[in-house]
Amino acid sequence: MTTWRVTRAVAGFFILLTLALGIPGSPVFVSQWWLAFTAFVGLNLLQSAFTQWCLMANMLKKLGIQPGC
């Protein structure tokens, strides 16, 4: 897998997890404050789309994951 594929997979996982933890109707509801983390992930994805810079992708490169799409 490449850095962008791993980044997208992790972002998708975090979004689904934090929605499950932050929506009151969910069986694993903890607190609505988890939705702030959902917004954080979304803002980071939006920022990386415009700037072509992603901290997680840079960290994955340093761990030896192949860069690219």
Secondary structure as the mmCIF struct_conf table of DSSP 4:
data_model
#
loop_
_struct_conf.conf_type_id
_struct_conf.id
_struct_conf.beg_label_comp_id
_struct_conf.beg_label_asym_id
_struct_conf.beg_label_seq_id
_struct_conf.end_label_comp_id
_struct_conf.end_label_asym_id
_struct_conf.end_label_seq_id
STRN STRN1 THR A 2 THR A 2
HELX_RH_AL_P HELX_RH_AL_P1 THR A 3 GLY A 22
TURN_TY1_P TURN_TY1_P1 PRO A 24 GLY A 25
BEND BEND1 SER A 26 SER A 26
TURN_TY1_P TURN_TY1_P2 PRO A 27 VAL A 28
TURN_TY1_P TURN_TY1_P3 GLN A 32 TRP A 33
HELX_RH_AL_P HELX_RH_AL_P2 TRP A 34 THR A 51
HELX_RH_AL_P HELX_RH_AL_P3 LEU A 55 LYS A 62
TURN_TY1_P TURN_TY1_P4 LEU A 63 GLY A 64
HELX_LH_PP_P HELX_LH_PP_P1 ILE A 65 ILE A 65
STRN STRN2 GLN A 66 GLN A 66
HELX_LH_PP_P HELX_LH_PP_P2 PRO A 67 PRO A 67
#
